[in-house]
């Protein structure tokens, strides 16, 4: 794999956010800042910030001093994007880049998500979420965590792709949970609880009947 000078990544990180930039590889990268976490081969997890990403690779800046190794396999989770994994191909000052390991289908889904991320900043005043959100009238639901723990939570809002959940619990990003009967994955934390992305897309009419 041909190398790219580390200064290339530095310039990208200083560019305008969500701007599509030319990539010397087969995939186009977008410069975007998303918070998340990554896990190393030794199972240690670290908070990080995504600098740029394409359907073929990503550049990440850890929030603390972490010395990853070339060739090391990492798994990362970011808001809006979800889980991605791959092999570290280079390091640069304050961060590292890794090549994604994914099926063609997952690359196509990621490319669609990246197109949305690149375009959303250009939509002046437009809704940032991809789908219409429903504000439940009641919103109390059972939430099952990965450890089998079942607790009651408040559904703050919900759409066909995900939901915002009010609860003191803070499962790790990427953790699978069950909201009522809906399987989902934790994709972000917020002040009231956390946000999930449904593993299977839901029916808008059914959601309105249940939560509206």
GROMACS elastic network, one bead per residue, 0.5 to 0.9 nm:
[ bonds ]
;  ai    aj funct       b0    kb
    1    89     6  0.87815   500
    3     6     6  0.89179   500
    3    89     6  0.89345   500
    3    90     6  0.83981   500
    4     7     6  0.83032   500
    4     8     6  0.68243   500
    4     9     6  0.85355   500
    4    24     6  0.85356   500
    4    90     6  0.89828   500
    5     8     6  0.56030   500
    5     9     6  0.77328   500
    6     9     6  0.55676   500
    6    10     6  0.67546   500
    6    90     6  0.82954   500
    6    91     6  0.76575   500
    6    92     6  0.55506   500
    6    93     6  0.79538   500
    7    11     6  0.61906   500
    7    12     6  0.85444   500
    7    92     6  0.81461   500
    8    11     6  0.52702   500
    8    12     6  0.62675   500
    8    13     6  0.87589   500
    9    13     6  0.61237   500
    9    14     6  0.86997   500
    9    51     6  0.84388   500
    9    52     6  0.83962   500
    9    59     6  0.76196   500
    9    92     6  0.78342   500
    9    97     6  0.88699   500
   10    13     6  0.52015   500
   10    14     6  0.65009   500
   10    15     6  0.89377   500
   10    92     6  0.83177   500
   10    93     6  0.83764   500
   11    14     6  0.52610   500
   11    15     6  0.64519   500
   12    15     6  0.52024   500
   12    16     6  0.82981   500
   12    21     6  0.82901   500
   12    30     6  0.88433   500
   12    31     6  0.64131   500
   12    51     6  0.78504   500
   12    52     6  0.74408   500
   13    16     6  0.82073   500
   13    17     6  0.83555   500
   13    31     6  0.66875   500
   13    32     6  0.82805   500
   13    33     6  0.87323   500
   13    51     6  0.58110   500
   13    52     6  0.72800   500
   14    17     6  0.84539   500
   14    31     6  0.87985   500
   15    19     6  0.77695   500
   15    31     6  0.71083   500
   16    19     6  0.57626   500
   16    31     6  0.70818   500
   16    32     6  0.82674   500
   17    20     6  0.87547   500
   17    30     6  0.79211   500
   17    31     6  0.53320   500
   17    33     6  0.68977   500
   17   118     6  0.84031   500
   17   121     6  0.85977   500
   18    30     6  0.58064   500
   18    31     6  0.52224   500
   18    33     6  0.80289   500
   18    52     6  0.87624   500
   18   114     6  0.89609   500
   18   117     6  0.65110   500
   18   119     6  0.74184   500
   18   120     6  0.82327   500
   18   121     6  0.69068   500
   19    29     6  0.87113   500
   19    30     6  0.56781   500
   19    31     6  0.57966   500
   19    32     6  0.76033   500
   19   118     6  0.60687   500
   19   119     6  0.84422   500
   19   121     6  0.89638   500
   20    28     6  0.71855   500
   20    29     6  0.62036   500
   20    31     6  0.67791   500
   20   115     6  0.88410   500
   20   118     6  0.64973   500
   21    28     6  0.66157   500
   21    29     6  0.58017   500
   21    30     6  0.58841   500
   21    31     6  0.73799   500
   22    25     6  0.87939   500
   22    27     6  0.86073   500
   22    28     6  0.57837   500
   22    29     6  0.67462   500
   22    30     6  0.85961   500
   23    26     6  0.71886   500
   23    27     6  0.63116   500
   23    29     6  0.59199   500
   23    54     6  0.87058   500
   24    27     6  0.78931   500
   24    28     6  0.80459   500
   25    28     6  0.73457   500
   25    56     6  0.82562   500
   26    56     6  0.77998   500
   27    54     6  0.59024   500
   27    55     6  0.60639   500
   27    56     6  0.60769   500
   27    57     6  0.84506   500
   27   111     6  0.89845   500
   28    53     6  0.82726   500
   28    54     6  0.56656   500
   28    55     6  0.76031   500
   28    56     6  0.85198   500
   29    52     6  0.63555   500
   29    53     6  0.51730   500
   29    55     6  0.77875   500
   29    56     6  0.86552   500
   29    57     6  0.83266   500
   29    58     6  0.82495   500
   29   114     6  0.86447   500
   30    51     6  0.86563   500
   30    52     6  0.54601   500
   30    53     6  0.56607   500
   30    54     6  0.64915   500
   30   114     6  0.73539   500
   30   115     6  0.86852   500
   30   117     6  0.84964   500
   30   118     6  0.66970   500
   31    50     6  0.86179   500
   31    51     6  0.59527   500
   31    53     6  0.67603   500
   31   118     6  0.84265   500
   32    50     6  0.67773   500
   32    51     6  0.55899   500
   32    52     6  0.53349   500
   32    53     6  0.75189   500
   32   117     6  0.80430   500
   32   118     6  0.80517   500
   33    49     6  0.63459   500
   33    50     6  0.52951   500
   33    51     6  0.53577   500
   33    52     6  0.72728   500
   34    48     6  0.85732   500
   34    49     6  0.56132   500
   34    50     6  0.50956   500
   34    51     6  0.74428   500
   34    78     6  0.62883   500
   34    79     6  0.63107   500
   34    80     6  0.84042   500
   35    47     6  0.76677   500
   35    48     6  0.60811   500
   35    50     6  0.63222   500
   35    77     6  0.86061   500
   35    78     6  0.59642   500
   35    79     6  0.65853   500
   35   188     6  0.83477   500
   36    46     6  0.86251   500
   36    47     6  0.59293   500
   36    48     6  0.54104   500
   36    49     6  0.59920   500
   36    50     6  0.73341   500
   36    76     6  0.71678   500
   36    77     6  0.54275   500
   36    79     6  0.65624   500
   36   173     6  0.74047   500
   36   187     6  0.82921   500
   36   188     6  0.76093   500
   37    45     6  0.66383   500
   37    46     6  0.54649   500
   37    48     6  0.52864   500
   37    49     6  0.77794   500
   37    62     6  0.83622   500
   37    75     6  0.84525   500
   37    76     6  0.56186   500
   37    77     6  0.54862   500
   37    78     6  0.68390   500
   37   172     6  0.87508   500
   37   173     6  0.69672   500
   37   174     6  0.88941   500
   38    44     6  0.83690   500
   38    45     6  0.56100   500
   38    46     6  0.55407   500
   38    47     6  0.65801   500
   38    48     6  0.68693   500
   38    62     6  0.84510   500
   38    74     6  0.66055   500
   38    75     6  0.54275   500
   38    77     6  0.63081   500
   38    78     6  0.88014   500
   38    85     6  0.89546   500
   39    42     6  0.78773   500
   39    43     6  0.57297   500
   39    44     6  0.55351   500
   39    46     6  0.64708   500
   39    73     6  0.87316   500
   39    74     6  0.56110   500
   39    75     6  0.52010   500
   39    76     6  0.62650   500
   39    77     6  0.88978   500
   40    43     6  0.53092   500
   40    44     6  0.55889   500
   40    45     6  0.65691   500
   40    46     6  0.83655   500
   40    68     6  0.78133   500
   40    72     6  0.74866   500
   40    73     6  0.65722   500
   40    75     6  0.68629   500
   40    76     6  0.89475   500
   41    44     6  0.74635   500
   41    72     6  0.67588   500
   41    73     6  0.58617   500
   41    74     6  0.62989   500
   41    75     6  0.85248   500
   42    45     6  0.88759   500
   46    62     6  0.68904   500
   46    63     6  0.74300   500
   46    64     6  0.75782   500
   46    66     6  0.81846   500
   47    62     6  0.60902   500
   47    63     6  0.55396   500
   47    64     6  0.74752   500
   48    60     6  0.67036   500
   48    61     6  0.55895   500
   48    64     6  0.78471   500
   48    76     6  0.89030   500
   49    59     6  0.88837   500
   49    60     6  0.58090   500
   49    61     6  0.52124   500
   49    62     6  0.61927   500
   49    63     6  0.69196   500
   49    78     6  0.83876   500
   50    53     6  0.75445   500
   50    58     6  0.74945   500
   50    59     6  0.62660   500
   50    61     6  0.63608   500
   50    62     6  0.86156   500
   50    78     6  0.76670   500
   51    58     6  0.75738   500
   51    59     6  0.54452   500
   51    60     6  0.54802   500
   51    61     6  0.67750   500
   52    57     6  0.85999   500
   52    58     6  0.57289   500
   52    59     6  0.53644   500
   52    60     6  0.73974   500
   53    56     6  0.77564   500
   53    57     6  0.58257   500
   53    59     6  0.63375   500
   53    60     6  0.88013   500
   53   114     6  0.80840   500
   54    57     6  0.53666   500
   54    58     6  0.62463   500
   54   100     6  0.89612   500
   54   107     6  0.89775   500
   54   110     6  0.80919   500
   54   111     6  0.71516   500
   54   114     6  0.74140   500
   55    58     6  0.82992   500
   55   100     6  0.74981   500
   55   102     6  0.88866   500
   55   106     6  0.87091   500
   55   107     6  0.53067   500
   55   108     6  0.74688   500
   55   109     6  0.88095   500
   55   110     6  0.60259   500
   55   111     6  0.55342   500
   55   114     6  0.81727   500
   56    98     6  0.88664   500
   56    99     6  0.60727   500
   56   100     6  0.53485   500
   56   101     6  0.80166   500
   56   102     6  0.84906   500
   56   107     6  0.75026   500
   57    86     6  0.79608   500
   57    97     6  0.72136   500
   57    98     6  0.56549   500
   57   101     6  0.86112   500
   58    96     6  0.85462   500
   58    97     6  0.55830   500
   58    98     6  0.56403   500
   58    99     6  0.67086   500
   58   100     6  0.73925   500
   59    95     6  0.72769   500
   59    96     6  0.57667   500
   59    98     6  0.65561   500
   60    94     6  0.87156   500
   60    95     6  0.55683   500
   60    96     6  0.55494   500
   60    97     6  0.61321   500
   60    98     6  0.82564   500
   61    64     6  0.86525   500
   61    93     6  0.89259   500
   61    94     6  0.59106   500
   61    96     6  0.66034   500
   61    97     6  0.88331   500
   62    65     6  0.68142   500
   62    66     6  0.67149   500
   62    94     6  0.71474   500
   62    95     6  0.61139   500
   62    96     6  0.84366   500
   63    66     6  0.85027   500
   63    94     6  0.89167   500
   64    94     6  0.89389   500
   65    94     6  0.77079   500
   65    95     6  0.89666   500
   66    94     6  0.85870   500
   66    95     6  0.82937   500
   67    91     6  0.88084   500
   67    95     6  0.85583   500
   68    71     6  0.89826   500
   68    72     6  0.70034   500
   68    88     6  0.77765   500
   68    91     6  0.78324   500
   68    95     6  0.87135   500
   68    96     6  0.75924   500
   69    72     6  0.54104   500
   69    73     6  0.88617   500
   69    88     6  0.69154   500
   69    89     6  0.86207   500
   69    90     6  0.83130   500
   69    91     6  0.79906   500
   70    73     6  0.87871   500
   70    87     6  0.77275   500
   70    88     6  0.51358   500
   70    89     6  0.54753   500
   70    90     6  0.59943   500
   70    91     6  0.73924   500
   70    96     6  0.89982   500
   70    98     6  0.88696   500
   71    87     6  0.55248   500
   71    88     6  0.50930   500
   71    89     6  0.61332   500
   71    90     6  0.85053   500
   71    98     6  0.87611   500
   72    86     6  0.84196   500
   72    87     6  0.55393   500
   72    88     6  0.54130   500
   72    89     6  0.83055   500
   72    98     6  0.89349   500
   73    85     6  0.74023   500
   73    86     6  0.56569   500
   73    88     6  0.63463   500
   73    98     6  0.84437   500
   74    84     6  0.86033   500
   74    85     6  0.56771   500
   74    86     6  0.57064   500
   74    87     6  0.62170   500
   74    88     6  0.72416   500
   74    98     6  0.80262   500
   75    83     6  0.70595   500
   75    84     6  0.58852   500
   75    86     6  0.66651   500
   75    87     6  0.88980   500
   76    82     6  0.80495   500
   76    83     6  0.56069   500
   76    84     6  0.53608   500
   76    85     6  0.60122   500
   76    86     6  0.87555   500
   76   173     6  0.89192   500
   76   174     6  0.83719   500
   77    81     6  0.73003   500
   77    82     6  0.50822   500
   77    84     6  0.63344   500
   77    85     6  0.86700   500
   77   173     6  0.62383   500
   77   174     6  0.59607   500
   77   187     6  0.70024   500
   77   188     6  0.88814   500
   78    81     6  0.54429   500
   78    82     6  0.51741   500
   78    83     6  0.66741   500
   78    84     6  0.83961   500
   78   173     6  0.78212   500
   78   174     6  0.84768   500
   78   187     6  0.63558   500
   78   188     6  0.73376   500
   79    82     6  0.61279   500
   79   173     6  0.88348   500
   79   186     6  0.89799   500
   79   187     6  0.51660   500
   79   188     6  0.54206   500
   79   189     6  0.88933   500
   79   195     6  0.88320   500
   80   113     6  0.77817   500
   80   117     6  0.84366   500
   80   187     6  0.69255   500
   80   188     6  0.82778   500
   80   197     6  0.83224   500
   81    84     6  0.80366   500
   81   110     6  0.72170   500
   81   113     6  0.68916   500
   81   114     6  0.81033   500
   81   187     6  0.79326   500
   82   173     6  0.84687   500
   82   174     6  0.68784   500
   82   185     6  0.80542   500
   82   186     6  0.82190   500
   82   187     6  0.58364   500
   82   197     6  0.80270   500
   83   173     6  0.87224   500
   83   174     6  0.63765   500
   83   187     6  0.83829   500
   84   100     6  0.70133   500
   84   101     6  0.78855   500
   84   102     6  0.79395   500
   85    98     6  0.82792   500
   85    99     6  0.80819   500
   85   100     6  0.56772   500
   85   101     6  0.59072   500
   85   102     6  0.76171   500
   86    98     6  0.58931   500
   86    99     6  0.52298   500
   86   102     6  0.80227   500
   87    97     6  0.84560   500
   87    98     6  0.50940   500
   87    99     6  0.53420   500
   87   100     6  0.67623   500
   87   101     6  0.74838   500
   88    91     6  0.77284   500
   88    96     6  0.69892   500
   88    97     6  0.57895   500
   88    99     6  0.63754   500
   88   100     6  0.89888   500
   89    96     6  0.78481   500
   89    97     6  0.59873   500
   89    98     6  0.51743   500
   89    99     6  0.64441   500
   90    96     6  0.58463   500
   90    97     6  0.54559   500
   90    98     6  0.69973   500
   91    94     6  0.81626   500
   91    95     6  0.60163   500
   91    97     6  0.61376   500
   91    98     6  0.88050   500
   92    95     6  0.53742   500
   92    96     6  0.56016   500
   92    97     6  0.79662   500
   93    96     6  0.79484   500
  100   107     6  0.88993   500
  102   105     6  0.80124   500
  102   106     6  0.59976   500
  102   107     6  0.62894   500
  103   106     6  0.52623   500
  103   107     6  0.62674   500
  103   108     6  0.87091   500
  104   107     6  0.50393   500
  104   108     6  0.62205   500
  104   109     6  0.87285   500
  105   108     6  0.51763   500
  105   109     6  0.63768   500
  105   110     6  0.86778   500
  106   109     6  0.50360   500
  106   110     6  0.60665   500
  106   111     6  0.84946   500
  107   111     6  0.60247   500
  107   112     6  0.86372   500
  108   111     6  0.50238   500
  108   112     6  0.63210   500
  108   113     6  0.87428   500
  109   112     6  0.51688   500
  109   113     6  0.63552   500
  109   114     6  0.87108   500
  110   113     6  0.50396   500
  110   114     6  0.61204   500
  110   115     6  0.86019   500
  111   114     6  0.50479   500
  111   115     6  0.61993   500
  111   116     6  0.87181   500
  112   115     6  0.51320   500
  112   116     6  0.64367   500
  112   117     6  0.87828   500
  113   116     6  0.51100   500
  113   117     6  0.62659   500
  113   118     6  0.86797   500
  114   118     6  0.60394   500
  114   119     6  0.85218   500
  115   118     6  0.51061   500
  115   119     6  0.61691   500
  115   120     6  0.85551   500
  116   119     6  0.51985   500
  116   120     6  0.59032   500
  116   130     6  0.82016   500
  117   120     6  0.54549   500
  117   121     6  0.74814   500
  118   121     6  0.67955   500
  118   122     6  0.80445   500
  119   122     6  0.54819   500
  119   123     6  0.69622   500
  120   123     6  0.53420   500
  120   124     6  0.83542   500
  120   126     6  0.76807   500
  120   127     6  0.84120   500
  120   128     6  0.64503   500
  120   129     6  0.89040   500
  121   124     6  0.71039   500
  121   125     6  0.89840   500
  121   126     6  0.86758   500
  121   128     6  0.83437   500
  122   125     6  0.89640   500
  122   126     6  0.87262   500
  123   126     6  0.51991   500
  123   127     6  0.82035   500
  123   128     6  0.85593   500
  124   127     6  0.89522   500
  125   128     6  0.84784   500
  126   129     6  0.88793   500
  127   130     6  0.75920   500
  127   131     6  0.86187   500
  127   132     6  0.85767   500
  128   131     6  0.88553   500
  129   132     6  0.74607   500
  129   133     6  0.81827   500
  130   159     6  0.89634   500
  130   161     6  0.81413   500
  131   159     6  0.60648   500
  131   160     6  0.67726   500
  131   161     6  0.70269   500
  131   162     6  0.88968   500
  132   158     6  0.83433   500
  132   159     6  0.59234   500
  132   160     6  0.78992   500
  132   204     6  0.88405   500
  133   157     6  0.60748   500
  133   158     6  0.52953   500
  133   160     6  0.80997   500
  133   162     6  0.89366   500
  133   163     6  0.83067   500
  134   156     6  0.87125   500
  134   157     6  0.54232   500
  134   158     6  0.51635   500
  134   159     6  0.60670   500
  134   207     6  0.81602   500
  134   208     6  0.71861   500
  134   211     6  0.74138   500
  134   212     6  0.63865   500
  135   138     6  0.89157   500
  135   139     6  0.81331   500
  135   155     6  0.81630   500
  135   156     6  0.64181   500
  135   158     6  0.66983   500
  135   211     6  0.76548   500
  135   212     6  0.67747   500
  136   139     6  0.50239   500
  136   140     6  0.88201   500
  136   155     6  0.69177   500
  136   156     6  0.69214   500
  136   157     6  0.62969   500
  136   158     6  0.76324   500
  136   208     6  0.84252   500
  136   210     6  0.86154   500
  136   212     6  0.50841   500
  137   211     6  0.67423   500
  137   212     6  0.61348   500
  138   141     6  0.89601   500
  138   154     6  0.81920   500
  138   155     6  0.81838   500
  138   211     6  0.74494   500
  138   212     6  0.86058   500
  139   153     6  0.80455   500
  139   154     6  0.52791   500
  139   156     6  0.67653   500
  139   157     6  0.81846   500
  139   211     6  0.66652   500
  139   212     6  0.89841   500
  140   152     6  0.67964   500
  140   153     6  0.57196   500
  140   155     6  0.61978   500
  141   151     6  0.84992   500
  141   152     6  0.57350   500
  141   153     6  0.54952   500
  141   154     6  0.62897   500
  141   155     6  0.68910   500
  141   179     6  0.69154   500
  141   180     6  0.59675   500
  142   150     6  0.66530   500
  142   151     6  0.57419   500
  142   153     6  0.61626   500
  142   154     6  0.86921   500
  142   178     6  0.82226   500
  142   179     6  0.61960   500
  142   180     6  0.52966   500
  142   181     6  0.87982   500
  143   149     6  0.81791   500
  143   150     6  0.55986   500
  143   151     6  0.53675   500
  143   152     6  0.59175   500
  143   153     6  0.63541   500
  143   177     6  0.71176   500
  143   178     6  0.57292   500
  143   180     6  0.61549   500
  143   181     6  0.89404   500
  144   147     6  0.80853   500
  144   148     6  0.61284   500
  144   149     6  0.56345   500
  144   151     6  0.65362   500
  144   152     6  0.87427   500
  144   177     6  0.56820   500
  144   178     6  0.50059   500
  144   179     6  0.65756   500
  144   180     6  0.78486   500
  145   148     6  0.54885   500
  145   149     6  0.52623   500
  145   150     6  0.63786   500
  145   151     6  0.82375   500
  145   171     6  0.76755   500
  145   175     6  0.82038   500
  145   176     6  0.71868   500
  145   178     6  0.66909   500
  145   179     6  0.89249   500
  146   149     6  0.71833   500
  146   171     6  0.85847   500
  146   175     6  0.68762   500
  146   176     6  0.59821   500
  146   177     6  0.57093   500
  146   178     6  0.82617   500
  147   150     6  0.88569   500
  151   167     6  0.89878   500
  152   167     6  0.79812   500
  153   165     6  0.67435   500
  153   166     6  0.58999   500
  153   167     6  0.53847   500
  153   168     6  0.86939   500
  153   179     6  0.89075   500
  154   157     6  0.89895   500
  154   164     6  0.86606   500
  154   165     6  0.57567   500
  154   167     6  0.66316   500
  155   158     6  0.70671   500
  155   163     6  0.70709   500
  155   164     6  0.61473   500
  155   166     6  0.60983   500
  155   167     6  0.89439   500
  155   179     6  0.89918   500
  155   211     6  0.87873   500
  156   163     6  0.74517   500
  156   164     6  0.53672   500
  156   165     6  0.55350   500
  156   166     6  0.61684   500
  156   192     6  0.89432   500
  157   162     6  0.87103   500
  157   163     6  0.56630   500
  157   164     6  0.53554   500
  157   165     6  0.74115   500
  157   211     6  0.89848   500
  158   161     6  0.79507   500
  158   162     6  0.59013   500
  158   164     6  0.63320   500
  158   165     6  0.86604   500
  158   207     6  0.80648   500
  158   211     6  0.81345   500
  159   162     6  0.53670   500
  159   163     6  0.61165   500
  159   202     6  0.78724   500
  159   203     6  0.89528   500
  159   204     6  0.72661   500
  159   207     6  0.75501   500
  160   163     6  0.83520   500
  160   198     6  0.77665   500
  160   200     6  0.87921   500
  160   201     6  0.56423   500
  160   203     6  0.60738   500
  160   204     6  0.57933   500
  160   207     6  0.73869   500
  161   196     6  0.85599   500
  161   197     6  0.57917   500
  161   198     6  0.54314   500
  161   199     6  0.81741   500
  161   200     6  0.77376   500
  161   201     6  0.54339   500
  161   202     6  0.65832   500
  162   184     6  0.75614   500
  162   185     6  0.88650   500
  162   195     6  0.73362   500
  162   196     6  0.53404   500
  162   198     6  0.50102   500
  162   199     6  0.86821   500
  162   201     6  0.82682   500
  162   202     6  0.86336   500
  163   184     6  0.89378   500
  163   194     6  0.86522   500
  163   195     6  0.57545   500
  163   196     6  0.54094   500
  163   197     6  0.66812   500
  163   198     6  0.78555   500
  164   190     6  0.88812   500
  164   192     6  0.88191   500
  164   193     6  0.75958   500
  164   194     6  0.60250   500
  164   196     6  0.64422   500
  165   192     6  0.74626   500
  165   193     6  0.56636   500
  165   194     6  0.54656   500
  165   195     6  0.59454   500
  165   196     6  0.77058   500
  166   169     6  0.85857   500
  166   191     6  0.86972   500
  166   192     6  0.50568   500
  166   194     6  0.68169   500
  166   195     6  0.88073   500
  167   170     6  0.78363   500
  167   192     6  0.64163   500
  167   194     6  0.76075   500
  168   192     6  0.73211   500
  168   193     6  0.59734   500
  169   193     6  0.66589   500
  169   194     6  0.81872   500
  170   173     6  0.86152   500
  170   189     6  0.70692   500
  170   193     6  0.65544   500
  170   194     6  0.67203   500
  171   174     6  0.83884   500
  171   175     6  0.64048   500
  171   176     6  0.88005   500
  171   177     6  0.86692   500
  171   186     6  0.71158   500
  171   189     6  0.86394   500
  171   194     6  0.81453   500
  172   175     6  0.56089   500
  172   186     6  0.71225   500
  172   187     6  0.87161   500
  172   188     6  0.88719   500
  172   189     6  0.88539   500
  173   176     6  0.88219   500
  173   185     6  0.77712   500
  173   186     6  0.51114   500
  173   187     6  0.53984   500
  173   188     6  0.63480   500
  173   189     6  0.78733   500
  174   185     6  0.56230   500
  174   186     6  0.50861   500
  174   187     6  0.59970   500
  174   188     6  0.87126   500
  175   184     6  0.84410   500
  175   185     6  0.55196   500
  175   186     6  0.54320   500
  175   187     6  0.82493   500
  176   183     6  0.71512   500
  176   184     6  0.56899   500
  176   186     6  0.64352   500
  176   196     6  0.88584   500
  176   199     6  0.88635   500
  177   182     6  0.84066   500
  177   183     6  0.60175   500
  177   184     6  0.53885   500
  177   185     6  0.59576   500
  177   186     6  0.72772   500
  177   196     6  0.84062   500
  178   181     6  0.61206   500
  178   182     6  0.53882   500
  178   184     6  0.58911   500
  178   185     6  0.83641   500
  179   182     6  0.50389   500
  179   183     6  0.63926   500
  179   184     6  0.71498   500
  180   183     6  0.82866   500
  182   198     6  0.70367   500
  182   199     6  0.81503   500
  182   200     6  0.81621   500
  182   202     6  0.86585   500
  183   197     6  0.87181   500
  183   198     6  0.59983   500
  183   199     6  0.58528   500
  183   200     6  0.74035   500
  184   196     6  0.58506   500
  184   197     6  0.53694   500
  184   199     6  0.50435   500
  184   200     6  0.78711   500
  185   195     6  0.84752   500
  185   196     6  0.52305   500
  185   197     6  0.53196   500
  185   198     6  0.63404   500
  185   199     6  0.67488   500
  186   189     6  0.80563   500
  186   194     6  0.70336   500
  186   195     6  0.59533   500
  186   197     6  0.64958   500
  186   198     6  0.89290   500
  187   194     6  0.76922   500
  187   195     6  0.58494   500
  187   196     6  0.53588   500
  187   197     6  0.64595   500
  188   193     6  0.89290   500
  188   194     6  0.56387   500
  188   195     6  0.51461   500
  188   196     6  0.70603   500
  189   192     6  0.82679   500
  189   193     6  0.60678   500
  189   195     6  0.61638   500
  190   193     6  0.53546   500
  190   194     6  0.53153   500
  190   195     6  0.74668   500
  191   194     6  0.78195   500
  197   200     6  0.86873   500
  197   201     6  0.89297   500
  198   201     6  0.62014   500
  198   202     6  0.77099   500
  202   205     6  0.89423   500
  202   206     6  0.77702   500
  202   207     6  0.73234   500
  203   206     6  0.53218   500
  203   207     6  0.62240   500
  203   208     6  0.87478   500
  204   207     6  0.51200   500
  204   208     6  0.62337   500
  204   209     6  0.86517   500
  205   208     6  0.51772   500
  205   209     6  0.62224   500
  205   210     6  0.87032   500
  206   209     6  0.50447   500
  206   210     6  0.62094   500
  206   211     6  0.84992   500
  207   210     6  0.50983   500
  207   211     6  0.57172   500
  207   212     6  0.69996   500
  208   211     6  0.52451   500
  209   212     6  0.58425   500
